[in-house]
């Protein structure tokens, strides 16, 4: 009875258009008040302990801040230039370069909508001018942007780790290979389409341009090395690496690339200036500009926007934790697990059910809320069936990717529609052919678990060997 009431209230609230955070909180509190033996004090305690008990969630505001600094700065432009110089000369190379740029930006942002906005606002118009159809340009970016939550660092992986107590570092390790393979799959689909439609290729840029563009983009690329290297090397926890990424992104955007802040129009070198004089002058300029940067309008705007997004996401997570608390205290996951295990489903049948449930849920809810609701239910069942928790996590994240481009609440659809000025229906049709690549990849990862588990297992082997 409690289960029926809880989920009925939740879906009723969602159907009335209530925000997901409010719907989760309202359905949970109402269930506790009228249908549970739990006390109201547990609600206040759960709100208070959401972040203190889930240390990993503290990484989310830092990764969001890092993403906003890099999105506002010129990192996306530099990554696109580097990607185009690498693969632009291949048939369909500009579209392939867009996917490669999304892969690189995903590794510094951890956010799917941010990846679509940063890369799509630059490359969609460029692809159309180069001879690609607008629908292909929008469809490719809308789908490639989903790599933002699969290639680590990923905010969605952090949420899964908090919901299941699985190591966030191992989730990041596990997401690397599937993220790269999915990006390559999209690039292969683009290449085949380009051969069939005889799409244009750009001139070979030459090794000099590859090195020059790579050096220009090094500020963004080094963030990938710093964050993932520190986590995989055991130097930092994901939360500490997230804090480091926020500081680094701020420093690169304001003092190195100088796309914002008090040094925006300050050149790195001046005519006739020697190398030593340039270094000392810039060191002095940076030191003098640090206090000014805290009051700079652009920097403060980035901080404000990142704070808004962080508060919104953490409020959803806090209410979802209340929902998960009700599930746990009423032993709802335990009863559902007994029911499903009683059906005698094999592991492959359970994973099929998981994919169907998550694909449906992805149409109506935000990824973090879905994971916080579904993971406490599905995780115990997967353990009884012998499914690796890392494998289950990657399967759930890929489902969340697909949810980002399915209506009515697919965030990537709205971002792409905003960039192109087209309707959501038009963007949906443009994204559909490339969505088939994601669904095919989901099936592959679901039934070939080694794609998800081989990297963390290999790193564990190396640590044991040492």
C-alpha positions as CSV (number, residue, x, y, z in Angstrom):
1,X,0.0,0.0,0.0
2,X,2.8,2.4,0.9
3,X,4.5,1.7,-2.4
4,X,1.4,2.4,-4.4
5,X,0.7,5.7,-2.5
6,X,4.3,6.9,-2.8
7,X,4.7,6.3,-6.6
8,X,1.1,7.4,-7.3
9,X,1.7,10.7,-5.6
10,X,5.0,11.2,-7.4
11,X,3.5,10.6,-10.9
12,X,0.4,12.7,-10.1
13,X,2.6,15.6,-9.1
14,X,4.7,15.2,-12.2
15,X,1.6,15.2,-14.4
16,X,0.5,18.5,-12.9
17,X,3.7,20.1,-14.0
18,X,5.2,20.4,-10.5
19,X,9.1,20.7,-10.5
20,X,10.8,17.3,-10.0
21,X,12.4,18.4,-6.7
22,X,9.1,19.6,-5.2
23,X,7.3,16.4,-6.5
24,X,9.9,14.1,-4.8
25,X,9.7,16.1,-1.5
26,X,5.9,16.4,-1.4
27,X,5.3,12.7,-2.2
28,X,7.9,11.5,0.4
29,X,6.7,13.8,3.2
30,X,3.0,13.0,2.6
31,X,3.7,9.3,2.6
32,X,5.7,9.6,5.9
33,X,2.9,11.7,7.5
34,X,-0.1,9.4,6.7
35,X,1.2,6.0,5.7
36,X,4.5,5.4,7.6
37,X,5.7,4.8,11.1
38,X,8.7,7.0,10.5
39,X,9.0,10.4,12.3
40,X,9.1,13.8,10.8
41,X,12.4,14.4,12.5
42,X,13.9,11.9,10.1
43,X,13.1,14.3,7.2
44,X,15.0,17.2,8.7
45,X,17.9,14.9,9.6
46,X,18.0,13.5,6.1
47,X,18.1,17.0,4.5
48,X,20.9,17.9,6.8
49,X,22.9,14.8,6.3
50,X,22.5,14.6,2.5
51,X,25.9,16.2,1.8
52,X,27.6,15.4,5.1
53,X,27.0,11.6,4.6
54,X,27.6,11.7,0.9
55,X,31.0,13.3,0.6
56,X,31.2,12.5,-3.1
57,X,28.3,14.9,-3.8
58,X,30.5,17.9,-2.8
59,X,32.4,17.4,-6.1
60,X,29.3,18.4,-8.1
61,X,29.4,22.2,-7.4
62,X,33.2,22.2,-8.2
63,X,32.7,20.4,-11.5
64,X,29.8,22.8,-12.4
65,X,32.0,25.8,-11.6
66,X,34.8,24.4,-13.7
67,X,32.4,23.7,-16.6
68,X,31.1,27.3,-16.5
69,X,34.5,28.9,-16.5
70,X,35.6,26.7,-19.5
71,X,32.2,27.2,-21.3
72,X,32.4,31.0,-21.0
73,X,36.1,31.2,-21.9
74,X,37.6,30.3,-25.2
75,X,38.4,26.7,-24.4
76,X,35.7,25.3,-26.8
77,X,37.1,27.4,-29.7
78,X,40.6,26.0,-29.2
79,X,39.4,22.4,-28.8
80,X,37.4,22.7,-32.0
81,X,40.4,24.1,-33.9
82,X,42.6,21.2,-32.6
83,X,39.9,18.6,-33.5
84,X,39.5,20.1,-37.0
85,X,43.2,20.0,-37.7
86,X,43.3,16.3,-36.7
87,X,40.4,14.9,-38.6
88,X,39.0,17.7,-40.8
89,X,40.7,16.3,-44.0
90,X,38.7,13.1,-43.9
91,X,35.3,12.8,-45.7
92,X,32.8,14.3,-43.3
93,X,35.7,15.6,-41.3
94,X,34.1,18.7,-39.9
95,X,31.3,16.6,-38.4
96,X,33.8,14.1,-37.1
97,X,35.8,17.0,-35.7
98,X,32.7,18.2,-33.9
99,X,32.3,14.8,-32.2
100,X,36.0,14.8,-31.3
101,X,35.6,18.3,-29.8
102,X,32.6,17.1,-27.8
103,X,34.6,14.2,-26.5
104,X,37.4,16.6,-25.4
105,X,35.0,19.1,-23.9
106,X,33.1,16.4,-22.1
107,X,36.3,15.4,-20.4
108,X,36.7,18.9,-18.9
109,X,33.0,19.8,-18.2
110,X,31.2,16.7,-17.0
111,X,27.9,18.1,-18.3
112,X,25.9,17.1,-21.4
113,X,24.0,20.4,-21.9
114,X,27.1,22.4,-21.4
115,X,28.9,20.4,-24.1
116,X,26.1,20.9,-26.6
117,X,25.9,24.6,-25.8
118,X,29.7,25.3,-25.9
119,X,30.5,23.2,-29.0
120,X,27.2,23.4,-30.9
121,X,27.0,27.2,-30.8
122,X,30.2,27.3,-32.8
123,X,30.2,24.3,-35.1
124,X,26.6,24.0,-36.2
125,X,26.7,27.2,-38.2
126,X,30.2,26.3,-39.5
127,X,29.0,22.9,-40.7
128,X,26.0,24.4,-42.6
129,X,28.4,26.9,-44.3
130,X,30.7,24.1,-45.3
131,X,27.9,22.2,-47.1
132,X,26.3,20.0,-44.5
133,X,22.5,20.0,-44.0
134,X,21.4,21.8,-40.9
135,X,19.5,18.7,-39.7
136,X,22.7,16.6,-39.8
137,X,24.7,19.3,-38.0
138,X,22.1,19.6,-35.3
139,X,21.5,15.9,-35.0
140,X,25.2,15.1,-34.7
141,X,25.9,17.7,-32.0
142,X,22.7,16.8,-30.0
143,X,23.8,13.2,-29.8
144,X,27.6,13.8,-29.4
145,X,26.9,16.2,-26.5
146,X,25.6,13.3,-24.5
147,X,29.2,12.2,-24.1
148,X,29.4,14.9,-21.4
149,X,27.9,12.5,-18.8
150,X,29.7,9.3,-20.0
151,X,33.3,10.5,-20.4
152,X,34.7,11.2,-17.0
153,X,34.6,13.3,-14.9
154,X,30.8,13.0,-14.9
155,X,28.3,14.6,-12.6
156,X,25.8,11.7,-13.2
157,X,28.4,9.1,-12.2
158,X,28.9,11.0,-9.0
159,X,25.2,10.8,-8.3
160,X,25.1,7.1,-8.9
161,X,28.1,6.6,-6.6
162,X,26.3,8.6,-3.9
163,X,23.1,6.5,-4.3
164,X,24.9,3.1,-4.2
165,X,28.1,3.8,-2.3
166,X,30.1,2.5,-5.3
167,X,33.5,4.1,-5.7
168,X,33.3,7.3,-7.8
169,X,36.9,6.8,-8.9
170,X,36.2,3.3,-10.3
171,X,33.1,4.7,-12.1
172,X,35.3,7.3,-13.7
173,X,37.7,4.6,-14.8
174,X,34.9,2.5,-16.2
175,X,33.4,5.4,-18.2
176,X,36.5,6.2,-20.1
177,X,36.6,3.3,-22.6
178,X,32.8,3.3,-23.3
179,X,32.9,7.1,-23.8
180,X,35.8,6.8,-26.3
181,X,34.1,3.8,-28.1
182,X,30.8,5.7,-28.4
183,X,32.5,8.7,-29.8
184,X,34.3,6.6,-32.4
185,X,31.0,4.9,-33.2
186,X,29.4,8.2,-34.0
187,X,32.5,9.2,-36.1
188,X,32.3,5.9,-38.0
189,X,28.6,6.5,-38.7
190,X,29.4,10.0,-39.9
191,X,32.2,8.7,-42.2
192,X,29.8,6.1,-43.8
193,X,27.1,8.8,-44.3
194,X,29.7,11.2,-45.8
195,X,30.8,8.5,-48.3
196,X,27.2,7.9,-49.3
197,X,26.2,11.5,-49.6
198,X,29.6,12.7,-50.9
199,X,30.0,15.3,-48.1
200,X,33.0,17.6,-48.3
201,X,36.4,17.2,-46.7
202,X,38.6,20.1,-45.6
203,X,42.2,20.5,-46.8
204,X,44.9,18.8,-44.8
205,X,46.0,21.3,-42.2
206,X,49.5,20.0,-41.8
207,X,51.5,18.9,-38.8
208,X,52.5,22.5,-38.0
209,X,48.8,23.4,-37.5
210,X,48.2,20.3,-35.5
211,X,51.0,21.2,-33.1
212,X,50.0,24.8,-33.0
213,X,46.4,24.1,-32.3
214,X,47.3,21.4,-29.8
215,X,49.5,23.9,-27.9
216,X,46.7,26.5,-28.0
217,X,44.3,24.0,-26.6
218,X,46.7,22.7,-24.0
219,X,45.1,24.7,-21.2
220,X,41.9,22.7,-21.6
221,X,43.6,19.4,-22.4
222,X,45.8,19.6,-19.3
223,X,42.7,19.8,-17.1
224,X,41.9,16.2,-18.4
225,X,45.3,15.1,-17.4
226,X,45.2,16.8,-14.0
227,X,41.8,15.6,-12.9
228,X,41.8,12.0,-14.3
229,X,45.6,11.6,-13.6
230,X,45.2,12.6,-10.0
231,X,42.2,10.3,-9.5
232,X,43.6,7.3,-11.3
233,X,47.0,7.8,-9.7
234,X,45.5,7.8,-6.2
235,X,46.7,11.3,-5.5
236,X,43.2,12.9,-5.0
237,X,39.7,11.7,-4.3
238,X,37.1,12.7,-6.9
239,X,36.0,15.6,-4.6
240,X,39.5,16.9,-4.2
241,X,40.1,16.6,-7.9
242,X,36.9,18.5,-8.6
243,X,38.1,21.4,-6.3
244,X,41.4,21.4,-8.1
245,X,39.6,21.5,-11.5
246,X,37.6,24.6,-10.4
247,X,40.7,26.5,-9.4
248,X,42.6,25.4,-12.5
249,X,39.7,26.4,-14.8
250,X,39.4,29.8,-13.1
251,X,43.2,30.4,-13.5
252,X,43.2,29.3,-17.2
253,X,40.2,31.3,-18.3
254,X,41.1,34.5,-16.4
255,X,44.9,34.6,-16.4
256,X,46.2,32.3,-19.2
257,X,43.6,32.5,-22.0
258,X,42.4,35.9,-20.7
259,X,38.9,35.5,-22.3
260,X,37.4,37.2,-19.2
261,X,38.4,39.2,-16.2
262,X,40.7,42.2,-15.7
263,X,43.4,40.9,-18.2
264,X,41.0,40.4,-21.1
265,X,42.8,42.9,-23.3
266,X,46.2,42.5,-21.9
267,X,48.6,40.8,-24.5
268,X,51.1,38.1,-23.3
269,X,54.0,39.7,-25.2
270,X,54.8,43.2,-26.4
271,X,56.9,44.3,-29.5
272,X,60.6,44.1,-28.8
273,X,60.2,42.5,-25.4
274,X,62.7,39.8,-24.5
275,X,61.6,36.4,-23.2
276,X,62.8,37.0,-19.7
277,X,61.2,40.4,-19.5
278,X,57.9,38.9,-20.8
279,X,57.8,36.2,-18.1
280,X,58.5,38.7,-15.3
281,X,56.0,41.2,-16.6
282,X,53.3,38.6,-16.9
283,X,54.0,37.2,-13.4
284,X,53.6,40.7,-12.0
285,X,50.5,41.4,-14.0
286,X,48.9,38.2,-12.9
287,X,49.7,38.8,-9.2
288,X,48.3,42.3,-9.4
289,X,45.2,41.1,-11.2
290,X,44.2,38.4,-8.7
291,X,42.4,40.8,-6.3
292,X,40.7,42.6,-9.2
293,X,39.4,39.4,-10.7
294,X,37.2,38.7,-7.6
295,X,35.2,41.9,-8.4
296,X,35.2,41.5,-12.2
297,X,31.6,41.5,-13.7
298,X,32.3,38.5,-16.0
299,X,33.9,36.4,-13.3
300,X,31.1,37.2,-10.8
301,X,28.5,36.3,-13.5
302,X,30.1,32.9,-14.0
303,X,30.1,32.3,-10.2
304,X,26.5,33.3,-9.9
305,X,25.4,31.1,-12.8
306,X,27.3,28.1,-11.5
307,X,25.8,28.7,-8.0
308,X,22.3,28.7,-9.5
309,X,22.9,25.4,-11.3
310,X,24.5,23.9,-8.3
311,X,21.7,24.9,-5.9
312,X,19.1,23.6,-8.3
313,X,20.8,20.2,-8.8
314,X,21.6,19.8,-5.1
315,X,18.0,20.6,-4.1
316,X,16.8,17.9,-6.5
317,X,19.3,15.5,-5.0
318,X,18.3,16.4,-1.4
319,X,14.6,15.7,-2.1
320,X,15.5,12.5,-4.0
321,X,17.5,11.4,-1.0
322,X,14.3,11.9,1.1
323,X,12.5,9.7,-1.5
324,X,15.2,7.1,-1.2
325,X,14.9,7.3,2.6
326,X,11.2,6.4,2.4
327,X,12.0,3.6,0.0
328,X,14.6,2.2,2.4
329,X,12.7,2.5,5.7
330,X,9.6,0.9,4.2
331,X,11.7,-1.9,2.7
332,X,10.3,-1.2,-0.8
333,X,13.5,-2.2,-2.7
334,X,13.6,-5.4,-0.6
335,X,10.1,-6.3,-1.5
336,X,10.5,-5.5,-5.2
337,X,13.8,-7.5,-5.3
338,X,12.0,-10.5,-3.8
339,X,9.3,-10.1,-6.4
340,X,11.6,-9.9,-9.4
341,X,13.9,-12.6,-8.2
342,X,10.8,-14.7,-7.7
343,X,10.0,-14.4,-11.4
344,X,13.2,-16.3,-12.1
345,X,14.6,-13.8,-14.5
346,X,18.2,-14.4,-15.6
347,X,20.7,-11.6,-15.4
348,X,20.3,-10.8,-19.1
349,X,16.5,-10.6,-18.7
350,X,16.9,-8.3,-15.7
351,X,19.2,-6.0,-17.6
352,X,16.6,-5.9,-20.5
353,X,13.9,-4.8,-18.0
354,X,16.3,-2.2,-16.5
355,X,16.9,-0.7,-19.9
356,X,13.2,-0.5,-20.7
357,X,12.4,1.1,-17.4
358,X,15.2,3.7,-17.6
359,X,14.4,4.5,-21.3
360,X,10.8,5.2,-20.3
361,X,11.8,7.2,-17.2
362,X,14.3,9.2,-19.3
363,X,11.4,10.7,-21.2
364,X,10.0,12.4,-18.1
365,X,12.7,13.1,-15.5
366,X,16.1,14.6,-15.1
367,X,19.0,12.0,-15.0
368,X,20.1,12.7,-11.4
369,X,16.6,12.2,-10.1
370,X,16.1,9.0,-12.0
371,X,19.3,7.5,-10.6
372,X,18.5,8.5,-7.1
373,X,15.0,6.9,-7.4
374,X,15.9,3.8,-9.4
375,X,19.4,2.9,-8.2
376,X,18.3,2.0,-4.6
377,X,15.7,-0.3,-6.1
378,X,17.7,-1.9,-8.9
379,X,21.1,-2.1,-7.1
380,X,20.1,-4.8,-4.6
381,X,18.5,-7.0,-7.3
382,X,21.6,-6.7,-9.5
383,X,23.7,-7.9,-6.5
384,X,21.6,-11.0,-6.0
385,X,21.9,-11.8,-9.7
386,X,25.7,-11.3,-9.7
387,X,25.8,-8.2,-11.9
388,X,28.9,-6.1,-11.4
389,X,27.8,-2.7,-9.8
390,X,30.2,-0.8,-12.0
391,X,28.7,-2.5,-15.1
392,X,25.2,-1.6,-13.9
393,X,26.3,2.0,-13.3
394,X,27.6,2.4,-16.9
395,X,24.4,0.8,-18.3
396,X,22.4,3.3,-16.3
397,X,24.5,6.3,-17.4
398,X,24.2,5.3,-21.1
399,X,20.4,5.2,-20.6
400,X,20.6,8.6,-19.1
401,X,22.5,9.8,-22.2
402,X,19.6,8.6,-24.4
403,X,17.2,10.3,-22.0
404,X,18.9,13.6,-22.7
405,X,17.7,13.5,-26.3
406,X,14.2,12.0,-25.9
407,X,11.1,14.2,-25.4
408,X,9.4,15.8,-23.6
409,X,12.2,16.8,-21.1
410,X,15.4,15.9,-23.1
411,X,17.7,18.8,-22.1
412,X,19.9,18.4,-25.2
413,X,16.9,18.9,-27.4
414,X,16.1,22.2,-25.8
415,X,19.7,23.4,-26.0
416,X,20.0,22.5,-29.6
417,X,16.6,24.1,-30.4
418,X,17.9,27.3,-28.8
419,X,21.1,27.3,-30.9
420,X,19.3,26.6,-34.2
421,X,16.2,28.5,-33.6
422,X,14.1,25.5,-34.7
423,X,11.3,23.7,-32.9
424,X,11.8,20.8,-30.6
425,X,10.0,18.5,-33.1
426,X,12.4,19.5,-35.8
427,X,15.4,18.8,-33.5
428,X,13.9,15.5,-32.5
429,X,13.7,14.4,-36.2
430,X,17.2,15.6,-36.8
431,X,18.6,13.6,-33.8
432,X,16.7,10.4,-34.5
433,X,19.0,8.7,-37.0
434,X,22.1,9.3,-34.8
435,X,20.1,8.1,-31.7
436,X,20.1,4.7,-33.3
437,X,23.9,4.6,-32.8
438,X,23.4,5.2,-29.1
439,X,20.8,2.5,-28.7
440,X,22.9,0.0,-30.6
441,X,25.8,0.9,-28.3
442,X,23.6,0.5,-25.2
443,X,22.8,-3.0,-26.3
444,X,26.5,-3.8,-26.9
445,X,27.6,-2.5,-23.5
446,X,24.6,-4.2,-21.7
447,X,25.6,-7.6,-22.8
448,X,29.4,-7.2,-23.0
449,X,30.2,-6.2,-19.4
450,X,34.0,-6.2,-20.0
451,X,33.7,-3.0,-22.0
452,X,32.7,-1.3,-18.7
453,X,34.9,-3.3,-16.3
454,X,38.2,-3.9,-18.1
455,X,39.8,-0.5,-17.3
456,X,39.1,-0.5,-13.5
457,X,40.1,-4.2,-13.3
458,X,43.4,-3.5,-15.2
459,X,44.2,-0.5,-13.0
460,X,43.5,-2.7,-9.9
461,X,45.9,-5.3,-11.4
462,X,48.6,-2.7,-12.0
463,X,48.3,-1.5,-8.4
464,X,48.4,-5.1,-7.1
465,X,51.4,-5.8,-9.3
466,X,53.3,-2.8,-7.9
